[in-house]
Amino acid sequence: MVVLLGGSGYVGQAFRAVLARRGEEAVVFTRATADYTNTDALHAALADLRPDFLINCAGFTGRPNVDACEDHRAECYFANAVLPALVRQVCEELRIPWGHVSSGCIYTGCRSDGSGFTEEDPPNFTFNQNNCSFYSGCKAFGEQALVEARDCYIWRLRIPFNEVDCSRNYLSKLLRYDRLLDARNSITQVDEFADAALACRERRLPPGIYNIVNPGIITAREIVELFHQVGITDKQFSFFSSEAEFHRLAARAPRSNCILSPDKLAGHGIRLTEIHEAVERALRNWVPAPLLT
């Protein structure tokens, strides 16, 4: 049995689908059924169930984007910085192995040689550098709370997408804007993310941090070209001339645009689809959002 915290969210639903496909029982904790934000309540619920594994998908990302975290700092800080430490305490007391969904948004740019940041590189988009959004700073704090955690995987997700049109899907977000920033990024197909994360557990990989991103680098302009090539839209997008212009005109909080290396995971035989291929496949299998009536 696997317990999911935050199992009703975008990433949580991906885990639920993969677990169902594998025939594994998943128990979703909500604040109504088992208040996982309360240490005593979480301890009691887990002590009763005794799951084989726990996955923490809970977090606060803000809607429609991370700018909203600037207005909801208490919620963002608790969900992204405090909750991971709380879950760690309970899982270690009950000796339950677990995985935490983290974020690649604690980095900006790439390594000096142009390659992606590895799991050994210290985050450079955090409160310590005083250059980040409140969201990214809190996610970095969440990872710091798990340093030397026992039997814990830290899975770094980066700008999730899949073929289903929804407000949390990166491709959907791009479609809804008229003007885009053409930055270079690592991104992650969310269903492959869940599958790769569970493979870490199945293959008994050493606990620790794993970047789970699709190999390669992609830009918003390349995705727009795929929109047009596949026929998703004939909308003509414009682009900001620079990150400085984007931040001056369209964003309140600094944005993370970064490249992560998937080599550690690949070294264990877990490989995701090349990023351009993954995006094109998602677009060719696009499921439009239902029309409201």
C-alpha positions, -999 to +999 in steps of 0.1 A: +000+000+000+012+035-009-001+066+009-003+098-012-003+133+004-017+158-021-030+130-043-058+152-058-034+176-075-018+175-109+012+155-099-008+134-074-032+123-101-003+112-122+010+090-094-025+076-088-028+066-125+006+049-125-001+031-093-035+019-106-018+007-138+006-013-117-021-028-096-009-011-064-033+001-038-031+039-032-046+056-002-050+094-007-048+115+025-067+148+025-070+172+053-106+160+057-098+123+060-064+126+078-050+160+084-014+154+072-005+190+082-008+180+119+020+158+132-001+139+157-029+132+132-005+121+105+014+098+129-019+082+141-032+076+106+001+061+093+006+040+125-029+025+118-023+018+081+013+009+081+019+016+044+048+002+025+057+037+011+046+073+013+047+099-014+045+136-005+029+155-035+015+182-014+027+217-020+016+253-028+024+266-063-001+295-066-027+301-092-024+310-120+014+311-114+041+316-088+033+353-085+004+343-063+028+329-038+040+364-031+005+372-018+001+339+002+034+336+019+022+318+050+005+290+030+035+288+006+060+286+034+041+260+054+033+237+025+068+239+008+092+244+036+076+232+069+055+202+057+085+182+043+102+184+077+069+173+095+065+143+071+102+134+076+097+133+114+067+110+112+081+087+086+114+082+104+095+076+137+074+049+120+103+037+097+083+042+066+103+048+034+091+077+014+095+101-015+092+139-017+082+158-048+106+187-050+113+212-078+141+221-102+130+257-098+157+261-071+182+267-099+186+294-126+207+291-157+231+263-163+267+252-153+296+273-165+303+248-193+267+250-205+256+216-191+228+210-168+230+212-130+235+179-113+222+167-080+256+176-065+254+213-075+241+235-047+209+254-056+216+289-069+180+304-069+172+306-032+168+330-003+206+326+003+213+343-030+185+367-026+175+364-062+145+341-062+107+340-060+092+332-027+081+299-041+116+288-051+130+300-018+105+279+001+111+248-021+149+251-014+141+253+023+121+221+019+151+203+005+173+216+033+149+201+058+156+167+043+194+167+044+204+132+055+168+121+058+166+083+062+150+062+035+139+093+015+139+101-022+138+137-033+125+139-068+130+171-086+102+179-110+106+207-136+077+225-153+052+196-157+031+189-188+012+161-205-015+158-232-044+168-211-054+205-213-056+220-178-045+250-159-015+232-143-002+219-177+028+240-190+016+235-226-018+248-217-003+278-200+017+287-231-014+284-253-033+309-231-007+337-233-002+360-263+034+370-255+060+345-243+096+345-229+118+324-251+140+309-224+159+276-225+146+250-200+144+215-188+108+203-185+091+171-173+064+150-188+044+144-156+033+108-162+068+098-170+079+116-139+056+095-117+067+063-134+104+072-130+099+081-093+082+048-086+110+030-105+135+044-080+116+026-053+111-006-073+147-009-083+159+000-048+180+029-059+200+046-031+179+072-013+187+108-021+181+135-048+172+127-084+165+151-112+136+137-131+135+157-164+131+147-200+166+147-217+173+177-238+166+215-237+136+232-252+124+268-256+090+284-258+096+293-294+103+256-303+070+246-285+051+272-305+066+258-337+052+224-326+018+239-318+017+251-354+032+219-369+008+196-352-022+220-357-031+227-321-035+264-329-028+289-356-025+317-331+005+339-337+026+345-305+050+374-299+080+372-276+096+394-251+129+408-262+147+397-230+142+383-195+146+419-182+116+430-203+096+400-193+102+407-156+095+444-160+062+440-179+047+406-170+060+391-138+061+402-102+085+375-089+117+364-105+114+332-126+136+302-127+148+293-162+173+265-159+188+233-172+190+201-151+210+170-159+191+136-160+224+116-161+222+103-125+188+087-132+199+074-166+230+058-150+205+036-131+188+027-163+158+050-159+154+072-190+126+095-200+116+104-236+137+131-254+120+164-247+110+174-283+096+140-289+077+140-256+061+174-264+052+165-299+036+133-287+016+152-261+003+176-287-006+148-312-026+132-284-040+165-271-072+162-250-089+197-250-105+209-218-143+204-218-164+233-228-184+249-200-221+249-206 
